[in-house]
Amino acid sequence: MVQTLDIISVNIWQILISLINLLIMYLILKKFLFGPVQVILQTRKQQVEDIYTEAQQKRDSAETMRAQYEEKLAGARDEADSIVRTAQQTAQRRSDAIVSDASQQASHLKQKAEAEIAQEKKQMLSDVRSEISDIAVEIASRIVGREVRKEDHESFVDEFIRNVGEQQ
């Protein structure tokens, strides 16, 4: 049974050597394994932070570009509205100018027609006076040629009226 007790017994030296062995392994692992692993973890952590920072910068840049795009779009809308208003005003001015020119031309044509009518009226009155004086001379020559009686006078007037009606 003594042998069995050696297996079950607690040996302080054995525990102490195991603890020292464990400590030496911890220090070796810390120096050669944990240090490089920590460096790799720190590097990886820095890379992840850089990726997040870059993503945030790109997001901010995209937001800025979106704001600029919306601003330019609003500016383009304002410019388009301004162009449409300018075109409408130009069209209105041209329309007014065309109407004014047409009105002036119509007024000028009306004045010209009235002047031509007045000229033709004067010419016609002049022609009628000339014909009347010719007829009066003809009547006077017929009268001088013979003696005028009341019946002759009426017949001259009737003949004159007929001649005037035929000439028209």
C-alpha positions in Angstrom: 0.0 0.0 0.0 2.9 2.3 0.4 3.2 2.4 -3.3 -0.3 3.6 -3.7 0.3 6.3 -1.2 3.1 7.8 -3.2 0.9 8.3 -6.1 -1.8 9.9 -4.1 0.5 12.0 -1.9 1.2 15.6 -2.4 4.8 16.4 -3.2 5.6 20.1 -2.6 8.7 20.0 -4.7 6.9 18.6 -7.6 4.2 21.3 -7.3 6.9 24.0 -7.0 8.7 22.7 -10.1 5.5 22.5 -12.1 4.7 26.1 -11.1 8.2 27.3 -12.1 7.9 25.4 -15.3 4.4 27.0 -15.9 5.9 30.5 -15.2 8.8 30.0 -17.6 6.4 28.8 -20.3 4.2 31.8 -19.7 7.1 34.1 -20.1 8.4 32.4 -23.2 4.9 32.4 -24.7 4.4 36.0 -23.7 7.6 37.0 -25.4 7.4 34.9 -28.5 3.6 34.4 -29.0 1.6 37.0 -27.2 3.7 39.9 -28.3 3.5 39.2 -32.0 -0.2 38.3 -31.6 -0.8 41.6 -29.8 1.0 43.4 -32.6 -1.1 41.6 -35.2 -4.2 42.4 -33.3 -3.3 46.0 -32.9 -2.4 46.2 -36.7 -5.7 44.6 -37.5 -7.6 46.9 -35.1 -5.9 49.9 -36.8 -6.8 48.6 -40.2 -10.4 48.2 -39.2 -10.4 51.7 -37.7 -8.9 53.1 -40.9 -11.5 51.3 -43.0 -14.3 52.8 -40.8 -12.6 56.3 -40.9 -12.3 56.0 -44.7 -15.9 54.9 -45.0 -17.0 57.8 -42.8 -15.0 60.2 -45.0 -16.5 58.8 -48.1 -20.0 59.1 -46.6 -19.3 62.7 -45.6 -18.0 63.4 -49.1 -21.1 61.7 -50.7 -23.3 63.9 -48.5 -21.4 67.0 -49.5 -21.7 66.0 -53.2 -25.4 65.3 -52.8 -25.9 68.7 -51.2 -24.0 70.3 -54.0 -26.0 68.4 -56.6 -29.2 69.5 -55.0 -28.0 73.1 -54.9 -27.0 72.9 -58.5 -30.3 71.3 -59.4 -32.2 74.1 -57.6 -30.0 76.6 -59.4 -30.7 75.0 -62.7 -34.4 75.1 -62.0 -34.2 78.8 -61.1 -32.2 79.4 -64.3 -34.7 77.5 -66.4 -37.6 79.5 -64.8 -35.6 82.7 -65.5 -35.1 81.7 -69.1 -38.8 80.9 -69.5 -39.8 84.2 -68.0 -37.3 86.1 -70.2 -38.6 84.2 -73.3 -42.2 85.1 -72.4 -41.3 88.7 -71.9 -39.4 88.8 -75.2 -42.3 87.2 -77.0 -44.7 89.7 -75.4 -42.6 92.6 -76.4 -42.3 91.2 -80.0 -46.1 90.6 -80.0 -46.7 94.2 -78.9 -44.3 95.5 -81.5 -45.9 93.5 -84.2 -49.4 94.7 -83.2 -48.1 98.3 -82.9 -46.5 98.1 -86.4 -49.7 96.6 -87.9 -51.8 99.3 -86.2 -49.5 102.0 -87.6 -49.5 100.4 -91.1 -53.3 100.2 -91.0 -53.5 103.8 -89.9 -51.1 104.8 -92.6 -53.1 102.9 -95.2 -56.4 104.4 -94.0 -54.9 107.9 -94.2 -53.6 107.1 -97.7 -57.0 105.8 -98.8 -58.7 108.8 -97.4 -56.3 111.1 -99.2 -56.8 109.1 -102.5 -60.6 109.4 -101.9 -60.4 113.1 -101.3 -58.2 113.5 -104.4 -60.6 111.5 -106.5 -63.5 113.5 -105.2 -61.7 116.7 -106.1 -60.9 115.3 -109.5 -64.5 114.2 -110.0 -65.9 117.6 -108.9 -63.4 119.2 -111.3 -64.5 116.9 -114.1 -68.2 117.5 -113.3 -67.6 121.3 -113.3 -65.8 121.0 -116.6 -68.7 119.0 -118.1 -71.3 121.3 -116.7 -69.5 124.3 -118.2 -69.2 122.5 -121.5 -72.8 121.7 -121.4 -73.6 125.2 -120.4 -71.6 126.5 -123.3 -73.4 124.1 -125.6 -76.8 125.1 -124.2 -75.8 128.8 -124.6 -74.8 128.2 -128.2 -78.1 126.5 -129.0 -79.9 129.3 -127.2 -78.1 131.9 -129.1 -78.8 130.1 -132.3 -82.6 130.4 -131.7 -85.0 132.0 -129.5 -85.8 130.3 -126.2 -89.3 129.6 -125.2 -90.5 128.0 -122.1 -91.1 124.7 -123.8 -87.6 124.9 -125.4 -86.1 125.6 -122.0 -87.8 122.5 -120.5 -86.8 120.4 -123.4 -83.1 121.7 -123.0 -83.2 120.7 -119.3 -84.7 117.3 -120.1 -82.1 116.7 -122.7 -79.4 117.8 -120.4 -80.6 115.4 -117.7 -80.7 112.6 -120.3 -77.2 113.4 -121.5 -75.8 113.5 -118.0 -77.4 110.1 -117.2 -76.0 108.5 -120.4 -72.5 109.7 -119.8 -72.3 108.1 -116.4 
